[in-house]
């Protein structure tokens, strides 16, 4: 899956529980609970690959999940679908 403004990877890291998102690059499924994540140049992002992500979802520009592109634990649903915080003053 190629990532863009209309296909954003939203994830929760396994060890820290921190939520993040990635709008460029691509992901490949490596089996249940595992992803390979690459930056826009095609270089692997090891800190996001394998089983380092606890929950993930590809969302469109409206924040809606793309069918078949998600693995979300129940406790991570609020994090995955949380509105991004505006940090501008």
Residue pairs with C-beta under 8 A, 6 or more apart in sequence:
1 7
1 26
1 27
1 28
1 58
1 69
2 26
3 9
3 22
3 23
3 24
3 25
3 26
3 27
3 58
4 23
4 24
5 23
5 61
6 60
6 61
7 58
7 59
7 60
7 66
8 21
8 22
8 23
8 58
8 59
8 60
9 21
9 22
9 23
9 27
9 37
9 56
9 57
9 58
10 19
10 20
10 21
10 56
10 57
10 58
10 59
10 80
11 19
11 20
11 21
11 22
11 48
11 53
11 54
11 55
11 56
11 57
11 80
12 18
12 19
12 20
12 53
12 54
12 55
12 56
12 73
12 76
12 79
12 80
13 20
13 52
13 53
13 54
14 51
14 52
14 53
14 54
15 52
17 54
17 79
19 79
19 80
19 82
21 84
22 37
22 45
22 48
24 39
24 40
25 37
25 38
25 39
25 40
25 45
26 37
26 38
26 42
27 35
27 36
27 37
27 38
27 58
28 35
28 36
28 38
29 35
29 36
30 36
30 49
30 50
32 71
33 51
33 71
34 49
34 50
34 51
35 48
35 49
35 50
35 53
35 56
36 44
36 49
36 50
37 44
37 45
37 48
37 49
37 53
38 44
38 45
39 45
54 73
54 76
55 71
55 72
55 73
55 76
55 79
55 80
56 70
56 71
56 72
56 80
57 65
57 66
57 69
57 70
57 71
57 72
57 80
57 81
58 65
58 66
58 69
58 70
59 65
59 66
60 66
63 81
63 83
72 80
